[in-house]
């Protein structure tokens, strides 16, 4: 994150809209977020009171129970607002990249009145050299910055890195195993491998220096919990999001190896051709009484960029996906995904279950081709249930069993012409996910799919999804993420208006300017010094 634009950004963030006064806000117990600043209407009463009634207590820094153990779904529970820190905030374990800029960004979040920030924490960064040593100094330094500003911290523990994000996908000592056993990685039917994404089939196999991936994930979680115990104790860390796959998302990497998953909107391909997945498929087919079904994945499935109707498997009428074989394969394939999530969340629940923090995990928001009967893109990523039932239902049931909130990263997606050509239906998909969570008692949270740079209507979309939705209102929303584009003149002014409209409602442009107070002036001055350092 570049520091050059930060001075301008903080000057603008420090200036309240006309007719608003800055007010320090504490939690209900008098201790939470003592330095947090929220914008409040200066002379017109009732606005904040009305918003609280609508379920926005957390946007005002109000108190609440982060550790809701009954996991009942509350449609009108208050939402909390987070902003994601740069993906490469820490890349070597010991230091913070651009520490002054990160600190200034955290302060900007406080000045805007948001509840906290989200910090991605990577296994490859924390344990880069050997299975015997973790390095947490860099991540603790960021947590100290968050604590100093009185903000909440949502940590995203990722066992897999983000390709292209400047972070190794896996620790080098784990990736090195692939030289002798490349089948530890997901593989498509052409033999291309997703290097850096471990196959679900090896979760419990001791193939990584005598240990299983599940054992190593548990060691990663336990080391983090111990190293950050004081941040849990003082409620700085309020949320722990567990990564369940590449990009921190529970899914198969059904996009082409080496490509950007965030930009891929094709059908995708099944990822079941490593020897470990094929061995499990064979066993499943033999138990089903039809060994031929276990020889490979579907032979008539489309390639990555082909349309669903280009081959027989996903054809709208008479497609193989509707045959007994198709249902067998897709049920097994989806079952492997749910089984992986269940195993990892089971370990995470054991480690973090006693902490005063909310456990969550992320699913994909694959709205393209959702209008097709077979929903091929979602199916290739692992979301399926027999008889055309809700493919997200098994995942929601598994999340609910672990008391895990489901993070849905598509709260900003609006329909456009490009989406129409790909059979997209983001509205229907969001309803389907919410219905699955509602049925099984799983809570939901939200994120944006991308920075809102060209279509400011996406901010209205987010606001609608987190404030005015009648059913399954998100318990928190995280806007992703800080970086050069985030603080650019094309984006940040719109983001400020979005946050203020959420936190404060609409303001009256005819109201006079509010007086500057010493706390804000001091904060702005400190930020200026940080950016000039």
C-alpha positions as CSV (number, residue, x, y, z in Angstrom):
1,X,0.0,0.0,0.0
2,X,1.5,3.3,-1.1
3,X,1.8,6.0,1.5
4,X,1.8,9.0,-0.9
5,X,-2.1,9.2,-1.2
6,X,-2.6,8.6,2.5
7,X,-2.2,12.3,3.7
8,X,-4.9,13.4,1.3
9,X,-7.1,10.5,2.3
10,X,-6.8,11.1,6.0
11,X,-7.4,14.9,5.6
12,X,-10.7,14.0,3.9
13,X,-11.6,11.3,6.3
14,X,-11.0,13.7,9.2
15,X,-13.4,16.2,7.9
16,X,-17.0,15.3,8.8
17,X,-19.9,16.0,6.5
18,X,-21.8,19.3,7.1
19,X,-24.0,19.2,10.1
20,X,-22.3,16.3,11.9
21,X,-20.3,16.2,15.1
22,X,-17.7,13.7,16.0
23,X,-18.3,11.8,19.2
24,X,-16.2,9.3,21.0
25,X,-18.1,6.0,21.5
26,X,-17.7,3.4,24.1
27,X,-19.2,-0.1,24.4
28,X,-22.0,-0.7,26.8
29,X,-19.6,-1.9,29.4
30,X,-17.7,1.4,29.2
31,X,-14.5,-0.3,28.0
32,X,-14.9,-1.3,24.3
33,X,-13.3,1.0,21.7
34,X,-12.7,4.0,24.0
35,X,-11.1,6.0,21.1
36,X,-13.6,5.2,18.4
37,X,-15.1,8.1,16.6
38,X,-18.6,8.0,15.0
39,X,-20.2,10.7,13.0
40,X,-23.5,11.9,14.5
41,X,-26.0,14.5,13.4
42,X,-25.3,17.8,15.2
43,X,-28.7,19.3,15.7
44,X,-31.4,16.9,14.5
45,X,-32.4,14.2,17.0
46,X,-33.7,10.7,16.3
47,X,-31.6,9.7,13.4
48,X,-29.1,7.4,15.3
49,X,-31.9,6.2,17.5
50,X,-33.9,5.1,14.5
51,X,-30.9,3.3,13.0
52,X,-30.3,1.5,16.2
53,X,-33.8,0.2,16.1
54,X,-33.1,-1.1,12.6
55,X,-30.2,-3.2,14.0
56,X,-27.1,-1.0,13.5
57,X,-25.8,-0.9,17.1
58,X,-22.4,-2.2,16.1
59,X,-21.9,0.6,13.6
60,X,-22.0,3.0,16.5
61,X,-19.5,1.1,18.5
62,X,-22.2,-0.4,20.8
63,X,-21.7,-3.5,22.8
64,X,-22.8,-7.0,22.0
65,X,-22.1,-10.6,22.5
66,X,-19.4,-11.7,20.0
67,X,-19.4,-15.2,21.5
68,X,-23.0,-16.3,20.8
69,X,-22.9,-19.9,21.6
70,X,-26.5,-20.8,20.9
71,X,-26.0,-19.9,17.2
72,X,-29.7,-19.0,16.7
73,X,-30.3,-16.9,13.6
74,X,-31.4,-13.4,14.5
75,X,-32.8,-11.6,11.4
76,X,-32.5,-8.2,13.0
77,X,-29.2,-8.6,14.8
78,X,-26.8,-5.6,14.5
79,X,-24.2,-5.8,11.9
80,X,-20.5,-4.8,12.3
81,X,-18.4,-3.2,9.6
82,X,-14.8,-4.2,8.9
83,X,-12.3,-3.1,6.3
84,X,-9.7,-5.6,4.9
85,X,-6.0,-4.8,5.3
86,X,-3.6,-5.3,2.4
87,X,-3.1,-9.0,1.4
88,X,0.6,-8.5,1.7
89,X,0.7,-6.6,5.0
90,X,3.1,-9.3,6.3
91,X,5.1,-11.5,4.0
92,X,8.2,-12.6,5.9
93,X,6.7,-13.3,9.4
94,X,9.0,-10.8,11.2
95,X,8.1,-7.3,9.8
96,X,5.2,-5.3,8.5
97,X,5.4,-4.2,4.9
98,X,4.8,-0.4,4.8
99,X,4.2,-0.3,8.5
100,X,3.5,3.5,8.5
101,X,0.9,3.1,5.7
102,X,-0.8,0.2,7.4
103,X,-1.0,2.2,10.6
104,X,-2.4,5.2,8.8
105,X,-4.9,3.0,7.0
106,X,-6.1,1.5,10.4
107,X,-6.4,5.0,11.7
108,X,-8.5,6.0,8.7
109,X,-10.9,3.2,9.4
110,X,-11.3,4.4,13.0
111,X,-11.9,8.0,11.8
112,X,-14.6,6.8,9.5
113,X,-16.4,5.1,12.3
114,X,-16.1,1.4,11.2
115,X,-15.8,-1.3,13.8
116,X,-12.5,-2.8,12.8
117,X,-10.2,-4.4,10.2
118,X,-9.6,-7.8,8.8
119,X,-6.1,-9.2,8.7
120,X,-5.2,-12.2,6.4
121,X,-2.8,-14.5,8.3
122,X,-1.0,-17.0,6.1
123,X,0.5,-20.4,7.1
124,X,3.2,-19.9,4.5
125,X,4.3,-16.6,6.1
126,X,4.0,-17.8,9.8
127,X,5.8,-21.1,9.2
128,X,8.0,-20.7,6.1
129,X,11.1,-22.7,6.9
130,X,10.3,-25.8,8.8
131,X,7.5,-27.6,10.6
132,X,9.1,-26.9,14.0
133,X,9.0,-23.1,14.2
134,X,6.5,-20.3,13.8
135,X,7.2,-16.6,13.4
136,X,4.4,-14.2,14.6
137,X,6.2,-10.9,15.1
138,X,4.9,-9.2,12.0
139,X,1.3,-10.2,12.6
140,X,1.5,-9.2,16.3
141,X,2.8,-5.8,15.3
142,X,-0.3,-5.2,13.1
143,X,-2.5,-6.5,16.0
144,X,-0.8,-3.9,18.3
145,X,-1.7,-1.2,15.8
146,X,-5.4,-2.3,15.8
147,X,-5.5,-2.4,19.6
148,X,-3.9,1.0,19.9
149,X,-6.8,2.5,17.8
150,X,-9.4,0.7,19.9
151,X,-10.7,-1.3,16.9
152,X,-11.8,-4.9,16.6
153,X,-9.7,-7.4,14.6
154,X,-11.0,-10.1,12.4
155,X,-8.3,-12.5,11.5
156,X,-8.5,-14.8,8.5
157,X,-6.3,-17.9,9.0
158,X,-5.4,-19.2,5.6
159,X,-3.6,-22.5,5.0
160,X,-3.4,-21.7,1.3
161,X,-1.9,-18.4,0.0
162,X,-3.3,-16.2,-2.7
163,X,-1.7,-16.7,-6.1
164,X,-0.5,-13.3,-7.4
165,X,-0.9,-11.6,-4.0
166,X,2.8,-11.6,-3.2
167,X,2.3,-14.3,-0.6
168,X,3.6,-17.9,-1.1
169,X,0.7,-20.3,-1.5
170,X,2.2,-22.9,0.8
171,X,5.3,-23.1,3.1
172,X,8.4,-24.1,1.0
173,X,8.9,-27.2,3.1
174,X,5.4,-28.3,2.2
175,X,5.6,-27.5,-1.5
176,X,8.9,-29.3,-1.7
177,X,7.1,-32.6,-1.1
178,X,5.5,-32.3,-4.5
179,X,8.8,-32.9,-6.2
180,X,8.5,-36.5,-5.2
181,X,4.7,-36.7,-5.0
182,X,3.0,-34.2,-7.3
183,X,-0.4,-35.9,-6.6
184,X,-0.7,-34.0,-3.3
185,X,-2.1,-31.2,-5.5
186,X,-5.5,-31.0,-7.2
187,X,-5.3,-32.2,-10.8
188,X,-7.6,-31.8,-13.8
189,X,-8.3,-34.4,-16.5
190,X,-5.5,-33.1,-18.7
191,X,-3.0,-33.7,-15.9
192,X,-2.5,-30.0,-15.1
193,X,-2.0,-29.4,-11.4
194,X,-3.0,-26.6,-9.1
195,X,0.4,-26.1,-7.4
196,X,-0.2,-24.7,-4.0
197,X,-3.6,-26.3,-3.4
198,X,-3.6,-29.5,-1.5
199,X,-6.0,-32.2,-2.5
200,X,-8.9,-32.8,0.0
201,X,-8.1,-36.6,-0.3
202,X,-4.8,-36.2,1.6
203,X,-6.3,-34.4,4.6
204,X,-5.7,-37.4,7.0
205,X,-2.7,-39.0,5.2
206,X,0.8,-38.6,6.6
207,X,2.3,-37.4,3.4
208,X,3.9,-34.1,4.5
209,X,7.1,-35.0,6.4
210,X,5.3,-37.8,8.3
211,X,2.3,-35.7,9.2
212,X,-1.1,-35.1,7.6
213,X,-2.3,-31.7,6.4
214,X,-5.0,-31.8,9.1
215,X,-2.3,-32.2,11.8
216,X,-0.4,-29.3,10.4
217,X,-3.5,-27.1,10.2
218,X,-4.2,-27.8,13.8
219,X,-0.6,-26.9,14.8
220,X,-1.0,-23.6,12.8
221,X,-4.3,-22.8,14.6
222,X,-2.9,-23.7,18.1
223,X,0.3,-21.7,17.6
224,X,-1.7,-18.7,16.6
225,X,-4.1,-19.1,19.5
226,X,-1.2,-19.2,22.0
227,X,0.7,-16.4,20.4
228,X,-2.3,-14.1,20.4
229,X,-3.9,-15.1,23.7
230,X,-3.7,-11.6,25.1
231,X,-5.5,-10.2,22.0
232,X,-8.3,-12.7,22.6
233,X,-8.4,-11.9,26.3
234,X,-8.9,-8.1,25.8
235,X,-11.4,-8.7,23.0
236,X,-9.2,-7.1,20.3
237,X,-9.6,-10.2,18.3
238,X,-13.4,-10.7,17.9
239,X,-13.6,-12.9,14.8
240,X,-11.6,-15.9,13.5
241,X,-12.2,-16.8,9.8
242,X,-10.8,-20.2,8.9
243,X,-9.6,-20.7,5.3
244,X,-10.9,-24.0,3.9
245,X,-9.2,-23.8,0.5
246,X,-7.4,-21.7,-2.0
247,X,-8.1,-17.9,-1.5
248,X,-9.5,-18.9,1.9
249,X,-12.7,-20.3,0.2
250,X,-14.4,-23.7,0.6
251,X,-14.4,-24.9,-3.0
252,X,-12.5,-26.9,-5.6
253,X,-10.1,-24.9,-7.7
254,X,-12.2,-25.5,-10.8
255,X,-10.6,-22.7,-12.8
256,X,-7.6,-23.2,-15.1
257,X,-4.3,-23.7,-13.2
258,X,-2.3,-20.6,-13.0
259,X,-5.2,-18.3,-13.8
260,X,-6.9,-15.7,-11.7
261,X,-9.9,-17.3,-10.0
262,X,-11.5,-14.0,-9.3
263,X,-11.7,-13.2,-13.0
264,X,-12.8,-16.6,-14.3
265,X,-16.5,-17.0,-15.2
266,X,-16.5,-20.2,-17.1
267,X,-18.0,-23.5,-16.3
268,X,-14.7,-24.9,-15.0
269,X,-13.5,-28.5,-14.8
270,X,-13.7,-31.2,-12.1
271,X,-10.6,-31.6,-10.0
272,X,-10.6,-35.2,-9.1
273,X,-7.6,-36.7,-11.1
274,X,-4.8,-36.8,-8.5
275,X,-4.2,-40.4,-7.5
276,X,-5.6,-39.9,-4.0
277,X,-8.9,-38.6,-5.2
278,X,-9.2,-41.3,-7.9
279,X,-8.5,-44.0,-5.2
280,X,-11.4,-42.6,-3.1
281,X,-13.6,-42.5,-6.2
282,X,-12.8,-46.1,-7.0
283,X,-13.7,-47.2,-3.4
284,X,-16.9,-45.3,-3.5
285,X,-17.9,-46.8,-6.8
286,X,-17.1,-50.4,-5.6
287,X,-19.2,-49.8,-2.5
288,X,-22.1,-48.6,-4.8
289,X,-21.9,-51.8,-6.7
290,X,-20.6,-50.3,-10.0
291,X,-16.9,-50.3,-10.2
292,X,-16.9,-48.8,-13.7
293,X,-18.1,-45.5,-12.3
294,X,-14.9,-45.2,-10.4
295,X,-12.4,-45.2,-13.3
296,X,-12.4,-41.4,-13.8
297,X,-14.5,-38.3,-13.8
298,X,-17.2,-37.6,-16.4
299,X,-15.8,-38.1,-19.9
300,X,-18.4,-35.8,-21.5
301,X,-17.9,-32.7,-19.2
302,X,-17.0,-29.4,-20.9
303,X,-13.5,-27.9,-20.8
304,X,-12.8,-24.8,-18.7
305,X,-14.1,-22.1,-21.2
306,X,-16.7,-24.2,-23.0
307,X,-20.4,-23.5,-22.5
308,X,-22.5,-26.0,-20.6
309,X,-24.3,-27.2,-23.7
310,X,-21.1,-27.8,-25.7
311,X,-20.9,-31.4,-24.2
312,X,-23.4,-33.9,-23.0
313,X,-22.8,-33.8,-19.2
314,X,-24.4,-30.4,-18.4
315,X,-26.9,-30.3,-21.3
316,X,-30.2,-28.7,-20.3
317,X,-32.3,-31.6,-21.6
318,X,-31.0,-35.1,-21.2
319,X,-27.7,-34.2,-19.7
320,X,-25.6,-36.9,-18.0
321,X,-25.7,-35.0,-14.7
322,X,-29.3,-36.2,-14.3
323,X,-28.5,-39.9,-14.8
324,X,-27.8,-42.3,-12.0
325,X,-24.1,-42.1,-12.8
326,X,-24.2,-38.3,-12.9
327,X,-25.9,-38.2,-9.5
328,X,-23.4,-40.7,-8.1
329,X,-20.4,-38.8,-9.2
330,X,-21.6,-35.3,-8.2
331,X,-22.8,-36.6,-4.8
332,X,-19.4,-38.1,-4.2
333,X,-17.6,-35.0,-5.4
334,X,-19.6,-32.6,-3.3
335,X,-19.3,-35.0,-0.3
336,X,-15.5,-34.7,-0.5
337,X,-15.8,-31.0,-0.3
338,X,-18.2,-31.1,2.7
339,X,-16.0,-33.7,4.4
340,X,-12.9,-31.5,4.1
341,X,-14.8,-28.5,5.5
342,X,-16.1,-30.6,8.3
343,X,-12.6,-31.9,9.3
344,X,-10.9,-28.5,9.2
345,X,-13.8,-26.8,11.1
346,X,-13.8,-29.6,13.6
347,X,-10.1,-28.9,14.4
348,X,-10.8,-25.1,14.4
349,X,-13.7,-25.5,16.8
350,X,-11.6,-27.5,19.2
351,X,-8.9,-24.8,19.2
352,X,-11.0,-21.6,19.2
353,X,-14.3,-22.9,20.7
354,X,-13.4,-21.5,24.1
355,X,-12.3,-18.1,22.9
356,X,-14.6,-15.0,23.0
357,X,-14.6,-14.8,19.2
358,X,-16.9,-15.7,16.4
359,X,-15.8,-18.6,14.1
360,X,-16.5,-18.2,10.4
361,X,-15.5,-19.5,7.0
362,X,-16.0,-18.4,3.4
363,X,-17.8,-19.9,0.5
364,X,-17.6,-18.8,-3.1
365,X,-20.3,-16.6,-4.8
366,X,-20.4,-18.2,-8.2
367,X,-23.4,-16.5,-9.8
368,X,-22.5,-17.2,-13.4
369,X,-24.5,-20.0,-15.0
370,X,-26.7,-20.1,-12.0
371,X,-29.7,-19.7,-14.3
372,X,-28.9,-23.1,-15.9
373,X,-30.8,-26.1,-14.5
374,X,-27.5,-28.0,-13.8
375,X,-25.8,-24.9,-12.3
376,X,-22.5,-26.2,-13.8
377,X,-20.0,-23.6,-12.4
378,X,-21.2,-24.2,-8.8
379,X,-21.3,-28.0,-9.4
380,X,-17.7,-28.0,-10.7
381,X,-16.7,-26.1,-7.5
382,X,-18.3,-28.8,-5.4
383,X,-21.9,-27.5,-4.5
384,X,-24.5,-30.1,-5.4
385,X,-27.4,-32.0,-3.9
386,X,-29.5,-34.7,-5.5
387,X,-32.9,-34.2,-7.1
388,X,-32.2,-30.6,-7.9
389,X,-32.3,-29.6,-4.3
390,X,-30.3,-26.7,-2.7
391,X,-26.6,-27.5,-3.3
392,X,-25.6,-25.2,-0.4
393,X,-27.8,-27.0,2.1
394,X,-25.2,-29.7,3.0
395,X,-22.6,-27.0,3.5
396,X,-24.9,-24.8,5.6
397,X,-25.8,-27.8,7.8
398,X,-22.1,-28.6,8.4
399,X,-21.4,-24.9,9.2
400,X,-24.2,-24.8,11.7
401,X,-23.0,-28.0,13.4
402,X,-19.7,-26.2,14.2
403,X,-21.4,-22.9,15.1
404,X,-19.6,-21.4,12.1
405,X,-20.8,-18.2,10.4
406,X,-21.0,-18.5,6.6
407,X,-19.2,-15.6,4.9
408,X,-20.7,-14.8,1.5
409,X,-18.4,-12.7,-0.7
410,X,-20.8,-11.3,-3.3
411,X,-22.9,-8.6,-1.5
412,X,-21.9,-6.0,-4.2
413,X,-22.7,-8.0,-7.3
414,X,-25.2,-6.3,-9.6
415,X,-26.7,-7.8,-12.8
416,X,-25.2,-6.4,-16.0
417,X,-25.1,-7.3,-19.7
418,X,-22.0,-9.4,-19.3
419,X,-23.7,-11.4,-16.6
420,X,-26.7,-12.0,-18.8
421,X,-24.5,-13.6,-21.4
422,X,-23.2,-16.1,-18.9
423,X,-26.5,-17.1,-17.4
424,X,-25.8,-15.2,-14.2
425,X,-28.4,-14.8,-11.5
426,X,-26.8,-13.2,-8.4
427,X,-30.1,-12.4,-6.7
428,X,-31.4,-16.0,-7.0
429,X,-28.0,-17.3,-5.7
430,X,-28.0,-15.1,-2.7
431,X,-31.6,-16.2,-1.9
432,X,-30.6,-19.8,-2.2
433,X,-27.7,-19.5,0.1
434,X,-29.8,-17.6,2.7
435,X,-32.5,-20.2,2.5
436,X,-30.0,-23.0,3.2
437,X,-28.5,-21.1,6.2
438,X,-32.0,-20.2,7.5
439,X,-33.1,-23.8,7.3
440,X,-30.1,-25.2,9.2
441,X,-29.6,-22.3,11.7
442,X,-26.3,-21.0,10.3
443,X,-25.5,-17.3,10.5
444,X,-24.2,-15.3,7.5
445,X,-21.8,-12.5,7.0
446,X,-20.8,-10.6,3.9
447,X,-18.0,-9.3,1.8
448,X,-17.7,-7.5,-1.5
449,X,-16.4,-9.5,-4.5
450,X,-14.2,-6.6,-5.7
451,X,-13.5,-2.9,-5.2
452,X,-16.4,-0.7,-6.4
453,X,-14.5,1.3,-9.0
454,X,-16.8,1.8,-11.9
455,X,-20.4,1.0,-10.7
456,X,-21.2,3.0,-7.6
457,X,-24.6,1.3,-7.7
458,X,-22.7,-1.6,-6.1
459,X,-22.4,0.4,-2.9
460,X,-26.2,0.7,-2.9
461,X,-26.3,-3.0,-3.4
462,X,-24.1,-3.6,-0.4
463,X,-26.1,-1.2,1.7
464,X,-29.3,-2.9,0.8
465,X,-27.9,-6.4,1.6
466,X,-26.6,-5.4,5.0
467,X,-29.3,-3.0,6.2
468,X,-32.6,-3.4,4.5
469,X,-32.8,-7.1,3.8
470,X,-35.8,-8.6,5.5
471,X,-34.4,-12.1,6.0
472,X,-31.0,-13.4,7.1
473,X,-29.3,-10.0,7.6
474,X,-25.5,-10.4,7.8
475,X,-24.0,-10.3,11.3
476,X,-20.9,-8.4,9.9
477,X,-19.7,-7.1,6.6
478,X,-16.0,-6.7,5.5
479,X,-15.1,-4.4,2.6
480,X,-12.1,-5.8,0.7
481,X,-9.5,-4.5,0.6
482,X,-6.9,-1.7,1.3
483,X,-4.3,-1.0,-1.4
484,X,-3.3,1.6,-3.9
485,X,-6.7,1.4,-5.7
486,X,-8.6,1.5,-2.5
487,X,-7.1,4.9,-1.6
488,X,-7.3,6.3,-5.1
489,X,-9.4,9.4,-5.9
490,X,-11.6,7.2,-8.1
491,X,-12.6,5.0,-5.2
492,X,-12.0,6.4,-1.7
493,X,-14.4,9.4,-1.8
494,X,-17.2,7.0,-2.9
495,X,-16.2,4.6,-0.1
496,X,-16.3,7.4,2.5
497,X,-19.8,8.4,1.4
498,X,-20.9,4.7,1.6
499,X,-19.6,4.3,5.2
500,X,-21.1,7.5,6.3
501,X,-24.4,6.7,4.8
502,X,-24.4,3.3,6.6
503,X,-23.1,4.7,9.9
504,X,-25.1,8.0,9.9
505,X,-27.8,7.9,7.4
506,X,-28.3,10.8,5.0
507,X,-27.0,14.3,6.0
508,X,-28.4,17.7,5.3
509,X,-26.1,19.6,3.1
510,X,-27.6,22.9,4.3
511,X,-26.4,22.3,7.9
512,X,-23.5,24.4,9.0
513,X,-20.0,23.0,9.6
514,X,-19.2,21.2,12.8
515,X,-16.4,22.4,15.1
516,X,-13.1,20.6,15.0
517,X,-12.2,18.8,18.2
518,X,-8.7,18.1,19.7
519,X,-9.0,14.3,19.4
520,X,-9.6,14.4,15.7
521,X,-6.9,17.0,15.1
522,X,-4.4,14.9,17.0
523,X,-5.3,11.8,15.1
524,X,-4.9,13.5,11.8
525,X,-1.6,15.0,12.8
526,X,-0.2,11.6,13.8
527,X,-1.3,10.1,10.6
528,X,0.4,12.9,8.6
529,X,3.6,12.2,10.5
530,X,3.3,8.5,9.7
531,X,2.9,9.0,6.0
532,X,5.8,11.4,5.8
533,X,8.2,9.2,7.7
